[in-house]
């Protein structure tokens, strides 16, 4: 019985650690994401780094991006 408890605890910890490292980040500005992904051709790893830093949810960065890319 104790073995099952230990295995369950390890499985829960591994799942928690995986979710913590690969967390889903909400995106406020899809235009900005598409620009960096498709026009700048950033790899997914760099996009993930920008997401984790909050670049796509930061209102100030979004404002600067829109001012810079006005048509």
Short mmCIF file of the C-alpha atoms (twelve columns), coordinates in Angstrom:
data_MODEL
# 
_entry.id   MODEL 
# 
loop_
_atom_site.group_PDB 
_atom_site.id 
_atom_site.type_symbol 
_atom_site.label_atom_id 
_atom_site.label_alt_id 
_atom_site.label_comp_id 
_atom_site.label_asym_id 
_atom_site.label_seq_id 
_atom_site.Cartn_x 
_atom_site.Cartn_y 
_atom_site.Cartn_z 
_atom_site.pdbx_PDB_model_num 
ATOM 1  C CA . UNK A 1  0.000  0.000  0.000   1 
ATOM 2  C CA . UNK A 2  2.820  2.387  0.852   1 
ATOM 3  C CA . UNK A 3  4.426  1.685  -2.521  1 
ATOM 4  C CA . UNK A 4  1.270  2.837  -4.317  1 
ATOM 5  C CA . UNK A 5  1.201  5.998  -2.222  1 
ATOM 6  C CA . UNK A 6  4.839  6.754  -3.066  1 
ATOM 7  C CA . UNK A 7  4.281  6.074  -6.776  1 
ATOM 8  C CA . UNK A 8  1.184  8.308  -6.760  1 
ATOM 9  C CA . UNK A 9  3.092  11.087 -4.984  1 
ATOM 10 C CA . UNK A 10 5.942  10.883 -7.506  1 
ATOM 11 C CA . UNK A 11 3.485  10.930 -10.420 1 
ATOM 12 C CA . UNK A 12 1.680  13.967 -9.008  1 
ATOM 13 C CA . UNK A 13 4.972  15.770 -8.436  1 
ATOM 14 C CA . UNK A 14 6.167  15.014 -12.001 1 
ATOM 15 C CA . UNK A 15 2.849  16.245 -13.423 1 
ATOM 16 C CA . UNK A 16 2.977  19.425 -11.304 1 
ATOM 17 C CA . UNK A 17 6.587  20.101 -12.337 1 
ATOM 18 C CA . UNK A 18 5.731  19.569 -16.019 1 
ATOM 19 C CA . UNK A 19 2.749  21.935 -15.805 1 
ATOM 20 C CA . UNK A 20 4.809  24.546 -13.979 1 
ATOM 21 C CA . UNK A 21 7.500  24.532 -16.683 1 
ATOM 22 C CA . UNK A 22 5.031  24.452 -19.593 1 
ATOM 23 C CA . UNK A 23 2.323  26.647 -18.220 1 
ATOM 24 C CA . UNK A 24 -0.256 28.146 -20.487 1 
ATOM 25 C CA . UNK A 25 0.016  31.889 -20.730 1 
ATOM 26 C CA . UNK A 26 -2.908 34.013 -21.772 1 
ATOM 27 C CA . UNK A 27 -2.272 36.187 -24.794 1 
ATOM 28 C CA . UNK A 28 -3.845 39.623 -24.978 1 
ATOM 29 C CA . UNK A 29 -2.483 40.703 -28.342 1 
ATOM 30 C CA . UNK A 30 -2.765 38.051 -31.050 1 
ATOM 31 C CA . UNK A 31 -1.578 40.510 -33.739 1 
ATOM 32 C CA . UNK A 32 1.728  40.862 -31.952 1 
ATOM 33 C CA . UNK A 33 2.084  37.092 -31.596 1 
ATOM 34 C CA . UNK A 34 1.381  36.536 -35.295 1 
ATOM 35 C CA . UNK A 35 3.842  39.267 -36.259 1 
ATOM 36 C CA . UNK A 36 6.711  37.737 -34.299 1 
ATOM 37 C CA . UNK A 37 5.835  34.159 -35.231 1 
ATOM 38 C CA . UNK A 38 5.161  34.510 -38.961 1 
ATOM 39 C CA . UNK A 39 6.883  37.706 -40.138 1 
ATOM 40 C CA . UNK A 40 9.914  37.658 -37.862 1 
ATOM 41 C CA . UNK A 41 9.990  33.815 -38.016 1 
ATOM 42 C CA . UNK A 42 10.979 33.360 -34.389 1 
ATOM 43 C CA . UNK A 43 11.246 29.716 -33.339 1 
ATOM 44 C CA . UNK A 44 8.743  28.348 -30.848 1 
ATOM 45 C CA . UNK A 45 11.353 28.284 -28.080 1 
ATOM 46 C CA . UNK A 46 11.880 32.057 -28.360 1 
ATOM 47 C CA . UNK A 47 8.135  32.671 -28.574 1 
ATOM 48 C CA . UNK A 48 7.731  30.628 -25.365 1 
ATOM 49 C CA . UNK A 49 10.439 32.735 -23.668 1 
ATOM 50 C CA . UNK A 50 8.619  35.928 -24.667 1 
ATOM 51 C CA . UNK A 51 5.358  34.462 -23.366 1 
ATOM 52 C CA . UNK A 52 6.921  33.517 -20.044 1 
ATOM 53 C CA . UNK A 53 8.317  37.042 -19.684 1 
ATOM 54 C CA . UNK A 54 4.819  38.412 -20.211 1 
ATOM 55 C CA . UNK A 55 5.590  40.165 -23.496 1 
ATOM 56 C CA . UNK A 56 2.232  39.308 -25.064 1 
ATOM 57 C CA . UNK A 57 0.261  40.290 -21.963 1 
ATOM 58 C CA . UNK A 58 2.118  43.519 -21.174 1 
ATOM 59 C CA . UNK A 59 0.009  46.549 -22.112 1 
ATOM 60 C CA . UNK A 60 3.026  48.863 -22.310 1 
ATOM 61 C CA . UNK A 61 4.868  46.560 -24.724 1 
ATOM 62 C CA . UNK A 62 1.686  46.265 -26.793 1 
ATOM 63 C CA . UNK A 63 1.335  50.052 -26.966 1 
ATOM 64 C CA . UNK A 64 4.956  50.446 -28.097 1 
ATOM 65 C CA . UNK A 65 4.502  47.681 -30.660 1 
ATOM 66 C CA . UNK A 66 1.403  49.334 -32.131 1 
ATOM 67 C CA . UNK A 67 3.069  52.768 -32.285 1 
ATOM 68 C CA . UNK A 68 6.086  51.287 -34.022 1 
ATOM 69 C CA . UNK A 69 4.014  49.319 -36.551 1 
ATOM 70 C CA . UNK A 70 1.364  51.873 -37.495 1 
ATOM 71 C CA . UNK A 71 0.451  51.783 -41.144 1 
# 
